[in-house]
C-alpha cells in the first residue's frame, strides 16, 4: 500500500494539484515522520510545525483561488542550518549561535518558497559546515539510516538523512568541498553540486573563495532536477553567474533528453597521493564504469599528472580562510569544537600575501584542469575513499588537526570540483554486501548540468534505485 512518503516530490505536487491530497495532509504526515524517527537519526536541529502548517493553509488558499500555481505547491522540505531563515533559529551548528534568529532569508530560501515548497525547519549540520561529517553539541550526530551506527556525512548530513528516511521527499543542501555529494553517497541519494554561480548565495554570501554553492538532495534524478530549477538563477550583485538555460528549457526537461554517446573519463587522481580506495568503493567505481560502457558510452582513463603539488596546500589555506570571519566573540572561542578552533587558528595565522597566493593558485589550477579535461563530456570519479564511517571515527580523540587529516583522506576527490566550479552529481548505483550505499560522482563541463542530469537519468532508468529504502522506512 502506497503511503504519502512513498511519493516523490513531483508525485506529491501532482497529487496536490489534482486534489487527491491536501498540503496540510502532506505536512502533517511529514511532521509525524520527523517525530517518530528524528530522535534516533539526528536529521533536524530545529522543527517548526506551526509555521509549516500555516504555510500549508496558505497553499490551500492558493489552490482554491486558482490561477497559475508554482511547480511544487504543498511539497514539504527543509532548509540546512547554514542558511539564514528570517524569524527561525539559525545556529550554524554551533552553541555560540544557539539563540541566533536572522531577520532575512537567504535567496535560496526565498526561491524554494516561491516554488511552493513548505519548510518543516532546519536540518542538522556540523559547526559552521567545516567537516565532511555531521555532529555538533546541539543535536549530536546525523546518523546514516542504513546503519545508525555510522555517520551520515556532511555538511548536509541532516538534509540527506531526512530524505533518505522518508521524512521529506527533497531537501536543500550546500557544498563547499563535497558537502552535498558526500551525504548523498552515504545515504543512497541523488545530490547535485551545481556550477559556480548557478544558485545565488545572496544576500550575505560573499563567495570570496568561490567554493560553496547550494544544491538539491533527492531520491530521484527528476526530483533533484526540479528542485534545482526552483533554486537556480542569479540575484543582482552576485559575483559570478552561470549562463541561463535557453528559453523554455528546464533542468527537469533535461532528465527526459536523449543522451547520445558521450566520452567519459575515469578520473582517479587525488591530491592525497596515499588515499587509496577501499575495495567496496573501488568495486562501485568499476561497476559504474562498466555500466556506462554497456550503455554505449566511450569510457577511458584520464591521464594522471593534472594535479600539481601545490593544489592541496592551497585548498587547505583557502578552506581555513573561512574561519577568520566566524561571528565568535574572543571570550567564546573555547566553546568551539576542536576542529573549528584548529581551522580558525590556521586561517588567522595566514598573512595577506599567503592568503592571496593560495586564492590565486586555485584559480590558476582551475583554468589548467578544465582546459586539460575539456575533451571529455563527463568525468567519472569516486565520492569518498571509504564506506560510511562509524560514529566518532573522525574526532574521538579530540584532536582537531588529526580530525582534519582523516577527512582529507576520506573525502579526497570532491573538493577539486569546488575549486574548478564544475557541476557534479553523486548517483546511488551500488550497495555493499552488508547493505550500505556507495555513490559515484559524475562531473560535467563548466555550466553543463544538463548533460549530467540527462546521463544520471539514463543510469537511473538502467538501474533503478528509488525502490531501495533503509530499515526505518515503513
ZIMOHU-V333483 format. One record per backbone hydrogen bond with DSSP energy under -0.5 kcal/mol. CO is the residue of the C=O (numbers start at 0). NH is the residue of the N-H. If there is no record, write none. Layout:
# ZIMOHU-V333483
co	nh
CO	NH
CO	NH
This chain:
# ZIMOHU-V333483
co	nh
2	5
2	6
3	6
7	11
8	12
9	13
10	14
11	15
12	16
13	17
14	19
14	20
15	18
21	25
22	26
23	27
24	28
25	29
26	30
27	31
28	32
29	33
30	34
31	35
32	36
33	37
36	39
36	40
37	40
37	41
40	142
42	123
45	121
47	51
48	52
49	53
50	54
51	55
52	56
53	57
54	58
55	59
56	60
57	61
58	62
59	63
60	64
61	65
69	72
71	74
74	117
75	168
75	169
76	119
77	171
78	122
79	82
80	91
83	105
84	87
87	101
90	93
91	127
93	96
94	97
96	99
99	89
101	86
105	108
105	109
106	110
107	111
108	112
109	113
110	114
111	116
112	115
114	71
115	73
117	76
119	47
120	78
121	44
121	45
122	80
123	157
125	128
126	129
131	153
132	134
133	141
134	126
135	139
140	142
141	151
143	146
146	149
148	390
149	143
155	159
156	160
157	161
158	162
159	163
160	164
161	166
161	167
162	165
163	469
168	218
170	216
172	214
174	212
177	181
178	155
179	183
180	184
181	185
182	186
183	187
183	188
184	187
188	190
189	217
190	192
190	425
191	193
192	423
194	197
196	241
197	232
200	204
201	106
203	205
212	174
213	193
214	172
215	191
216	170
217	189
219	223
220	224
221	225
222	226
223	227
224	228
225	229
226	230
227	231
232	199
234	237
245	248
249	253
250	254
251	254
252	255
253	256
259	261
261	263
261	297
262	376
262	377
263	265
263	299
264	266
264	379
265	267
265	301
267	269
270	272
271	274
273	275
277	281
278	282
279	283
280	284
281	285
282	286
283	287
284	288
285	289
286	290
287	291
288	292
289	293
290	294
291	296
292	295
296	298
297	263
299	265
305	307
307	310
309	313
310	314
311	315
312	316
313	317
314	318
315	319
316	320
317	321
318	321
319	322
320	323
321	324
322	325
325	327
326	328
328	331
329	332
331	334
332	335
336	340
337	341
338	342
339	343
340	344
341	345
342	346
343	347
344	348
345	349
346	349
350	354
351	355
352	356
353	357
354	358
355	359
356	360
357	361
358	362
359	363
360	364
361	365
362	366
363	367
364	368
365	369
366	370
367	371
368	372
370	373
372	375
376	444
377	264
378	442
379	266
380	440
382	412
382	413
384	277
388	150
389	392
391	395
394	397
397	399
398	402
399	403
400	404
401	405
402	406
403	407
404	408
405	409
406	410
408	411
409	384
411	270
413	416
414	417
414	418
415	419
416	420
420	195
422	443
423	192
424	426
424	441
425	190
426	428
426	439
429	437
431	434
435	431
437	429
438	382
439	426
440	380
441	424
442	378
444	422
444	447
446	448
447	451
448	452
449	453
450	454
451	455
452	456
453	457
454	458
455	459
456	460
457	461
458	462
464	467
469	472
